[in-house]
């Protein structure tokens, strides 16, 4: 994901780390798709391993909130609303 840094650089951005092999991600993805109040960036960890590694993502699904390009808070291992 070559534009990741630009996508998280301004304001509040929710980054959703997911994978096609993650059962919890299949449950959470439709809920993430409904979010309209904040910018959401989806990172497929199978395709963007370096981004996941940079932020220490070890379990999925994983939500990380950025504020002006910096990690602000995490919601790890989310499985439902």
PDB file as gemmi writes it, atoms N, CA and C in Angstrom:
CRYST1    1.000    1.000    1.000  90.00  90.00  90.00 P 1                      
ATOM      1  N   UNK A   1       0.861  -1.169   0.000  1.00  0.00           N  
ATOM      2  CA  UNK A   1       0.000   0.000   0.000  1.00  0.00           C  
ATOM      3  C   UNK A   1       0.907   1.231   0.000  1.00  0.00           C  
ATOM      4  N   UNK A   2       1.135   1.773  -1.166  1.00  0.00           N  
ATOM      5  CA  UNK A   2       2.111   2.842  -1.301  1.00  0.00           C  
ATOM      6  C   UNK A   2       1.642   4.190  -0.795  1.00  0.00           C  
ATOM      7  N   UNK A   3       0.367   4.440  -0.664  1.00  0.00           N  
ATOM      8  CA  UNK A   3      -0.115   5.740  -0.200  1.00  0.00           C  
ATOM      9  C   UNK A   3      -0.569   5.719   1.264  1.00  0.00           C  
ATOM     10  N   UNK A   4      -0.115   4.747   2.035  1.00  0.00           N  
ATOM     11  CA  UNK A   4      -0.531   4.610   3.428  1.00  0.00           C  
ATOM     12  C   UNK A   4      -0.175   5.846   4.242  1.00  0.00           C  
ATOM     13  N   UNK A   5       1.049   6.315   4.129  1.00  0.00           N  
ATOM     14  CA  UNK A   5       1.489   7.475   4.910  1.00  0.00           C  
ATOM     15  C   UNK A   5       0.634   8.699   4.610  1.00  0.00           C  
ATOM     16  N   UNK A   6       0.315   8.921   3.364  1.00  0.00           N  
ATOM     17  CA  UNK A   6      -0.527  10.060   2.987  1.00  0.00           C  
ATOM     18  C   UNK A   6      -1.941   9.889   3.539  1.00  0.00           C  
ATOM     19  N   UNK A   7      -2.436   8.669   3.528  1.00  0.00           N  
ATOM     20  CA  UNK A   7      -3.808   8.404   3.979  1.00  0.00           C  
ATOM     21  C   UNK A   7      -3.993   8.661   5.466  1.00  0.00           C  
ATOM     22  N   UNK A   8      -2.936   8.456   6.263  1.00  0.00           N  
ATOM     23  CA  UNK A   8      -3.067   8.627   7.712  1.00  0.00           C  
ATOM     24  C   UNK A   8      -2.542   9.969   8.204  1.00  0.00           C  
ATOM     25  N   UNK A   9      -2.075  10.820   7.300  1.00  0.00           N  
ATOM     26  CA  UNK A   9      -1.336  12.019   7.703  1.00  0.00           C  
ATOM     27  C   UNK A   9      -2.175  13.141   8.297  1.00  0.00           C  
ATOM     28  N   UNK A  10      -3.452  13.232   7.974  1.00  0.00           N  
ATOM     29  CA  UNK A  10      -4.251  14.376   8.435  1.00  0.00           C  
ATOM     30  C   UNK A  10      -5.524  13.931   9.137  1.00  0.00           C  
ATOM     31  N   UNK A  11      -5.742  14.487  10.311  1.00  0.00           N  
ATOM     32  CA  UNK A  11      -6.973  14.225  11.047  1.00  0.00           C  
ATOM     33  C   UNK A  11      -6.989  12.857  11.687  1.00  0.00           C  
ATOM     34  N   UNK A  12      -8.185  12.431  12.043  1.00  0.00           N  
ATOM     35  CA  UNK A  12      -8.387  11.125  12.661  1.00  0.00           C  
ATOM     36  C   UNK A  12      -8.673  10.093  11.573  1.00  0.00           C  
ATOM     37  N   UNK A  13      -7.928   9.003  11.617  1.00  0.00           N  
ATOM     38  CA  UNK A  13      -8.074   7.950  10.616  1.00  0.00           C  
ATOM     39  C   UNK A  13      -8.079   6.604  11.338  1.00  0.00           C  
ATOM     40  N   UNK A  14      -9.078   5.794  11.060  1.00  0.00           N  
ATOM     41  CA  UNK A  14      -9.166   4.445  11.611  1.00  0.00           C  
ATOM     42  C   UNK A  14      -8.543   3.486  10.611  1.00  0.00           C  
ATOM     43  N   UNK A  15      -7.518   2.753  11.045  1.00  0.00           N  
ATOM     44  CA  UNK A  15      -6.877   1.771  10.177  1.00  0.00           C  
ATOM     45  C   UNK A  15      -7.337   0.379  10.606  1.00  0.00           C  
ATOM     46  N   UNK A  16      -7.885  -0.332   9.651  1.00  0.00           N  
ATOM     47  CA  UNK A  16      -8.432  -1.671   9.871  1.00  0.00           C  
ATOM     48  C   UNK A  16      -7.493  -2.691   9.236  1.00  0.00           C  
ATOM     49  N   UNK A  17      -6.793  -3.447  10.070  1.00  0.00           N  
ATOM     50  CA  UNK A  17      -5.906  -4.502   9.595  1.00  0.00           C  
ATOM     51  C   UNK A  17      -6.710  -5.791   9.491  1.00  0.00           C  
ATOM     52  N   UNK A  18      -6.663  -6.427   8.336  1.00  0.00           N  
ATOM     53  CA  UNK A  18      -7.472  -7.604   8.083  1.00  0.00           C  
ATOM     54  C   UNK A  18      -6.728  -8.571   7.160  1.00  0.00           C  
ATOM     55  N   UNK A  19      -7.315  -9.747   6.986  1.00  0.00           N  
ATOM     56  CA  UNK A  19      -6.776 -10.759   6.086  1.00  0.00           C  
ATOM     57  C   UNK A  19      -7.923 -11.598   5.545  1.00  0.00           C  
ATOM     58  N   UNK A  20      -7.739 -12.135   4.376  1.00  0.00           N  
ATOM     59  CA  UNK A  20      -8.782 -12.981   3.784  1.00  0.00           C  
ATOM     60  C   UNK A  20      -8.973 -14.281   4.550  1.00  0.00           C  
ATOM     61  N   UNK A  21      -7.972 -14.698   5.325  1.00  0.00           N  
ATOM     62  CA  UNK A  21      -8.029 -15.953   6.073  1.00  0.00           C  
ATOM     63  C   UNK A  21      -8.573 -15.776   7.486  1.00  0.00           C  
ATOM     64  N   UNK A  22      -8.912 -14.564   7.863  1.00  0.00           N  
ATOM     65  CA  UNK A  22      -9.351 -14.246   9.225  1.00  0.00           C  
ATOM     66  C   UNK A  22     -10.877 -14.345   9.329  1.00  0.00           C  
ATOM     67  N   UNK A  23     -11.353 -15.269  10.155  1.00  0.00           N  
ATOM     68  CA  UNK A  23     -12.795 -15.460  10.325  1.00  0.00           C  
ATOM     69  C   UNK A  23     -13.428 -14.229  10.978  1.00  0.00           C  
ATOM     70  N   UNK A  24     -12.786 -13.694  12.004  1.00  0.00           N  
ATOM     71  CA  UNK A  24     -13.302 -12.500  12.672  1.00  0.00           C  
ATOM     72  C   UNK A  24     -13.380 -11.302  11.732  1.00  0.00           C  
ATOM     73  N   UNK A  25     -12.459 -11.231  10.782  1.00  0.00           N  
ATOM     74  CA  UNK A  25     -12.467 -10.141   9.804  1.00  0.00           C  
ATOM     75  C   UNK A  25     -13.695 -10.223   8.906  1.00  0.00           C  
ATOM     76  N   UNK A  26     -14.101 -11.432   8.592  1.00  0.00           N  
ATOM     77  CA  UNK A  26     -15.291 -11.609   7.750  1.00  0.00           C  
ATOM     78  C   UNK A  26     -16.544 -11.121   8.470  1.00  0.00           C  
ATOM     79  N   UNK A  27     -16.546 -11.221   9.786  1.00  0.00           N  
ATOM     80  CA  UNK A  27     -17.662 -10.726  10.594  1.00  0.00           C  
ATOM     81  C   UNK A  27     -17.584  -9.206  10.721  1.00  0.00           C  
ATOM     82  N   UNK A  28     -16.388  -8.687  10.936  1.00  0.00           N  
ATOM     83  CA  UNK A  28     -16.210  -7.262  11.207  1.00  0.00           C  
ATOM     84  C   UNK A  28     -16.242  -6.391   9.951  1.00  0.00           C  
ATOM     85  N   UNK A  29     -15.821  -6.898   8.820  1.00  0.00           N  
ATOM     86  CA  UNK A  29     -15.726  -6.092   7.598  1.00  0.00           C  
ATOM     87  C   UNK A  29     -17.014  -5.369   7.219  1.00  0.00           C  
ATOM     88  N   UNK A  30     -18.182  -6.018   7.266  1.00  0.00           N  
ATOM     89  CA  UNK A  30     -19.413  -5.291   6.928  1.00  0.00           C  
ATOM     90  C   UNK A  30     -19.701  -4.136   7.901  1.00  0.00           C  
ATOM     91  N   UNK A  31     -19.305  -4.302   9.142  1.00  0.00           N  
ATOM     92  CA  UNK A  31     -19.499  -3.242  10.140  1.00  0.00           C  
ATOM     93  C   UNK A  31     -18.562  -2.079   9.827  1.00  0.00           C  
ATOM     94  N   UNK A  32     -17.324  -2.377   9.497  1.00  0.00           N  
ATOM     95  CA  UNK A  32     -16.352  -1.346   9.129  1.00  0.00           C  
ATOM     96  C   UNK A  32     -16.846  -0.579   7.906  1.00  0.00           C  
ATOM     97  N   UNK A  33     -17.441  -1.291   6.957  1.00  0.00           N  
ATOM     98  CA  UNK A  33     -17.950  -0.653   5.732  1.00  0.00           C  
ATOM     99  C   UNK A  33     -19.062   0.354   6.022  1.00  0.00           C  
ATOM    100  N   UNK A  34     -19.734   0.232   7.150  1.00  0.00           N  
ATOM    101  CA  UNK A  34     -20.816   1.149   7.509  1.00  0.00           C  
ATOM    102  C   UNK A  34     -20.314   2.449   8.141  1.00  0.00           C  
ATOM    103  N   UNK A  35     -19.054   2.523   8.518  1.00  0.00           N  
ATOM    104  CA  UNK A  35     -18.521   3.701   9.194  1.00  0.00           C  
ATOM    105  C   UNK A  35     -18.389   4.853   8.204  1.00  0.00           C  
ATOM    106  N   UNK A  36     -19.021   5.966   8.538  1.00  0.00           N  
ATOM    107  CA  UNK A  36     -18.964   7.142   7.672  1.00  0.00           C  
ATOM    108  C   UNK A  36     -18.475   8.385   8.407  1.00  0.00           C  
ATOM    109  N   UNK A  37     -18.367   8.325   9.731  1.00  0.00           N  
ATOM    110  CA  UNK A  37     -18.016   9.493  10.525  1.00  0.00           C  
ATOM    111  C   UNK A  37     -16.524   9.779  10.551  1.00  0.00           C  
ATOM    112  N   UNK A  38     -15.723   8.858  10.089  1.00  0.00           N  
ATOM    113  CA  UNK A  38     -14.268   8.978  10.144  1.00  0.00           C  
ATOM    114  C   UNK A  38     -13.683   8.287   8.918  1.00  0.00           C  
ATOM    115  N   UNK A  39     -12.525   8.741   8.496  1.00  0.00           N  
ATOM    116  CA  UNK A  39     -11.841   8.084   7.377  1.00  0.00           C  
ATOM    117  C   UNK A  39     -11.358   6.708   7.824  1.00  0.00           C  
ATOM    118  N   UNK A  40     -11.619   5.706   7.001  1.00  0.00           N  
ATOM    119  CA  UNK A  40     -11.185   4.336   7.285  1.00  0.00           C  
ATOM    120  C   UNK A  40     -10.215   3.900   6.193  1.00  0.00           C  
ATOM    121  N   UNK A  41      -9.082   3.377   6.617  1.00  0.00           N  
ATOM    122  CA  UNK A  41      -8.101   2.809   5.696  1.00  0.00           C  
ATOM    123  C   UNK A  41      -8.003   1.323   6.018  1.00  0.00           C  
ATOM    124  N   UNK A  42      -8.188   0.499   5.000  1.00  0.00           N  
ATOM    125  CA  UNK A  42      -8.102  -0.946   5.183  1.00  0.00           C  
ATOM    126  C   UNK A  42      -6.736  -1.442   4.722  1.00  0.00           C  
ATOM    127  N   UNK A  43      -6.082  -2.220   5.583  1.00  0.00           N  
ATOM    128  CA  UNK A  43      -4.770  -2.771   5.261  1.00  0.00           C  
ATOM    129  C   UNK A  43      -4.867  -4.292   5.278  1.00  0.00           C  
ATOM    130  N   UNK A  44      -4.738  -4.896   4.111  1.00  0.00           N  
ATOM    131  CA  UNK A  44      -4.701  -6.354   4.002  1.00  0.00           C  
ATOM    132  C   UNK A  44      -3.303  -6.787   4.417  1.00  0.00           C  
ATOM    133  N   UNK A  45      -3.211  -7.463   5.549  1.00  0.00           N  
ATOM    134  CA  UNK A  45      -1.896  -7.826   6.080  1.00  0.00           C  
ATOM    135  C   UNK A  45      -1.168  -8.849   5.213  1.00  0.00           C  
ATOM    136  N   UNK A  46      -1.886  -9.582   4.400  1.00  0.00           N  
ATOM    137  CA  UNK A  46      -1.245 -10.515   3.478  1.00  0.00           C  
ATOM    138  C   UNK A  46      -0.520  -9.794   2.355  1.00  0.00           C  
ATOM    139  N   UNK A  47      -1.010  -8.628   1.977  1.00  0.00           N  
ATOM    140  CA  UNK A  47      -0.412  -7.849   0.897  1.00  0.00           C  
ATOM    141  C   UNK A  47       0.502  -6.747   1.408  1.00  0.00           C  
ATOM    142  N   UNK A  48       0.318  -6.332   2.660  1.00  0.00           N  
ATOM    143  CA  UNK A  48       1.080  -5.207   3.226  1.00  0.00           C  
ATOM    144  C   UNK A  48       1.727  -5.617   4.543  1.00  0.00           C  
ATOM    145  N   UNK A  49       2.528  -6.652   4.480  1.00  0.00           N  
ATOM    146  CA  UNK A  49       3.161  -7.186   5.693  1.00  0.00           C  
ATOM    147  C   UNK A  49       4.058  -6.171   6.382  1.00  0.00           C  
ATOM    148  N   UNK A  50       4.704  -5.312   5.621  1.00  0.00           N  
ATOM    149  CA  UNK A  50       5.626  -4.350   6.230  1.00  0.00           C  
ATOM    150  C   UNK A  50       4.874  -3.326   7.089  1.00  0.00           C  
ATOM    151  N   UNK A  51       3.692  -2.931   6.671  1.00  0.00           N  
ATOM    152  CA  UNK A  51       2.897  -1.980   7.466  1.00  0.00           C  
ATOM    153  C   UNK A  51       2.440  -2.655   8.755  1.00  0.00           C  
ATOM    154  N   UNK A  52       1.941  -3.868   8.654  1.00  0.00           N  
ATOM    155  CA  UNK A  52       1.497  -4.603   9.842  1.00  0.00           C  
ATOM    156  C   UNK A  52       2.656  -4.814  10.802  1.00  0.00           C  
ATOM    157  N   UNK A  53       3.809  -5.139  10.277  1.00  0.00           N  
ATOM    158  CA  UNK A  53       4.988  -5.360  11.106  1.00  0.00           C  
ATOM    159  C   UNK A  53       5.428  -4.072  11.798  1.00  0.00           C  
ATOM    160  N   UNK A  54       5.373  -2.974  11.082  1.00  0.00           N  
ATOM    161  CA  UNK A  54       5.784  -1.679  11.640  1.00  0.00           C  
ATOM    162  C   UNK A  54       4.990  -1.318  12.892  1.00  0.00           C  
ATOM    163  N   UNK A  55       3.716  -1.718  12.922  1.00  0.00           N  
ATOM    164  CA  UNK A  55       2.854  -1.375  14.059  1.00  0.00           C  
ATOM    165  C   UNK A  55       2.627  -2.555  15.009  1.00  0.00           C  
ATOM    166  N   UNK A  56       3.388  -3.626  14.821  1.00  0.00           N  
ATOM    167  CA  UNK A  56       3.348  -4.749  15.744  1.00  0.00           C  
ATOM    168  C   UNK A  56       2.051  -5.527  15.743  1.00  0.00           C  
ATOM    169  N   UNK A  57       1.397  -5.592  14.600  1.00  0.00           N  
ATOM    170  CA  UNK A  57       0.124  -6.304  14.498  1.00  0.00           C  
ATOM    171  C   UNK A  57       0.401  -7.808  14.512  1.00  0.00           C  
ATOM    172  N   UNK A  58      -0.139  -8.487  15.520  1.00  0.00           N  
ATOM    173  CA  UNK A  58       0.087  -9.931  15.634  1.00  0.00           C  
ATOM    174  C   UNK A  58      -1.207 -10.731  15.612  1.00  0.00           C  
ATOM    175  N   UNK A  59      -2.341 -10.077  15.775  1.00  0.00           N  
ATOM    176  CA  UNK A  59      -3.630 -10.759  15.748  1.00  0.00           C  
ATOM    177  C   UNK A  59      -4.631  -9.950  14.956  1.00  0.00           C  
ATOM    178  N   UNK A  60      -5.565 -10.638  14.346  1.00  0.00           N  
ATOM    179  CA  UNK A  60      -6.571  -9.982  13.506  1.00  0.00           C  
ATOM    180  C   UNK A  60      -7.962 -10.393  13.939  1.00  0.00           C  
ATOM    181  N   UNK A  61      -8.955  -9.551  13.679  1.00  0.00           N  
ATOM    182  CA  UNK A  61      -8.854  -8.194  13.149  1.00  0.00           C  
ATOM    183  C   UNK A  61      -8.260  -7.240  14.182  1.00  0.00           C  
ATOM    184  N   UNK A  62      -7.731  -6.127  13.694  1.00  0.00           N  
ATOM    185  CA  UNK A  62      -7.067  -5.163  14.571  1.00  0.00           C  
ATOM    186  C   UNK A  62      -7.380  -3.761  14.072  1.00  0.00           C  
ATOM    187  N   UNK A  63      -7.788  -2.897  14.977  1.00  0.00           N  
ATOM    188  CA  UNK A  63      -8.092  -1.508  14.643  1.00  0.00           C  
ATOM    189  C   UNK A  63      -7.098  -0.599  15.338  1.00  0.00           C  
ATOM    190  N   UNK A  64      -6.580   0.359  14.598  1.00  0.00           N  
ATOM    191  CA  UNK A  64      -5.617   1.313  15.130  1.00  0.00           C  
ATOM    192  C   UNK A  64      -6.052   2.705  14.698  1.00  0.00           C  
ATOM    193  N   UNK A  65      -6.269   3.591  15.661  1.00  0.00           N  
ATOM    194  CA  UNK A  65      -6.696   4.951  15.370  1.00  0.00           C  
ATOM    195  C   UNK A  65      -5.476   5.861  15.310  1.00  0.00           C  
ATOM    196  N   UNK A  66      -5.353   6.595  14.211  1.00  0.00           N  
ATOM    197  CA  UNK A  66      -4.273   7.560  14.028  1.00  0.00           C  
ATOM    198  C   UNK A  66      -4.824   8.971  14.156  1.00  0.00           C  
ATOM    199  N   UNK A  67      -4.012   9.850  14.696  1.00  0.00           N  
ATOM    200  CA  UNK A  67      -4.350  11.270  14.751  1.00  0.00           C  
ATOM    201  C   UNK A  67      -3.175  12.028  14.154  1.00  0.00           C  
ATOM    202  N   UNK A  68      -3.423  12.694  13.031  1.00  0.00           N  
ATOM    203  CA  UNK A  68      -2.392  13.459  12.326  1.00  0.00           C  
ATOM    204  C   UNK A  68      -1.124  12.642  12.074  1.00  0.00           C  
ATOM    205  N   UNK A  69      -1.302  11.394  11.646  1.00  0.00           N  
ATOM    206  CA  UNK A  69      -0.181  10.552  11.253  1.00  0.00           C  
ATOM    207  C   UNK A  69       0.473   9.741  12.353  1.00  0.00           C  
ATOM    208  N   UNK A  70      -0.016   9.884  13.579  1.00  0.00           N  
ATOM    209  CA  UNK A  70       0.589   9.173  14.707  1.00  0.00           C  
ATOM    210  C   UNK A  70      -0.430   8.241  15.362  1.00  0.00           C  
ATOM    211  N   UNK A  71      -0.010   7.021  15.729  1.00  0.00           N  
ATOM    212  CA  UNK A  71      -0.931   6.112  16.425  1.00  0.00           C  
ATOM    213  C   UNK A  71      -1.440   6.768  17.698  1.00  0.00           C  
ATOM    214  N   UNK A  72      -2.753   6.698  17.891  1.00  0.00           N  
ATOM    215  CA  UNK A  72      -3.385   7.353  19.025  1.00  0.00           C  
ATOM    216  C   UNK A  72      -3.915   6.336  20.038  1.00  0.00           C  
ATOM    217  N   UNK A  73      -4.638   5.349  19.539  1.00  0.00           N  
ATOM    218  CA  UNK A  73      -5.158   4.292  20.401  1.00  0.00           C  
ATOM    219  C   UNK A  73      -5.451   3.051  19.568  1.00  0.00           C  
ATOM    220  N   UNK A  74      -5.545   1.909  20.235  1.00  0.00           N  
ATOM    221  CA  UNK A  74      -5.813   0.657  19.533  1.00  0.00           C  
ATOM    222  C   UNK A  74      -7.065  -0.017  20.076  1.00  0.00           C  
ATOM    223  N   UNK A  75      -7.643  -0.798  19.200  1.00  0.00           N  
ATOM    224  CA  UNK A  75      -8.728  -1.695  19.590  1.00  0.00           C  
ATOM    225  C   UNK A  75      -8.313  -3.036  18.997  1.00  0.00           C  
ATOM    226  N   UNK A  76      -7.725  -3.856  19.812  1.00  0.00           N  
ATOM    227  CA  UNK A  76      -7.158  -5.115  19.321  1.00  0.00           C  
ATOM    228  C   UNK A  76      -8.150  -6.252  19.371  1.00  0.00           C  
ATOM    229  N   UNK A  77      -8.068  -7.099  18.371  1.00  0.00           N  
ATOM    230  CA  UNK A  77      -8.822  -8.337  18.324  1.00  0.00           C  
ATOM    231  C   UNK A  77     -10.320  -8.136  18.462  1.00  0.00           C  
ATOM    232  N   UNK A  78     -10.871  -7.261  17.666  1.00  0.00           N  
ATOM    233  CA  UNK A  78     -12.301  -6.972  17.683  1.00  0.00           C  
ATOM    234  C   UNK A  78     -13.049  -8.058  16.919  1.00  0.00           C  
ATOM    235  N   UNK A  79     -14.178  -8.504  17.467  1.00  0.00           N  
ATOM    236  CA  UNK A  79     -14.930  -9.565  16.801  1.00  0.00           C  
ATOM    237  C   UNK A  79     -16.384  -9.210  16.503  1.00  0.00           C  
ATOM    238  N   UNK A  80     -16.906  -8.118  17.046  1.00  0.00           N  
ATOM    239  CA  UNK A  80     -18.302  -7.763  16.779  1.00  0.00           C  
ATOM    240  C   UNK A  80     -18.543  -6.299  17.101  1.00  0.00           C  
ATOM    241  N   UNK A  81     -19.797  -5.832  16.848  1.00  0.00           N  
ATOM    242  CA  UNK A  81     -20.174  -4.453  17.161  1.00  0.00           C  
ATOM    243  C   UNK A  81     -20.008  -4.267  18.628  1.00  0.00           C  
TER     244      UNK A  81                                                      
END                                                                             
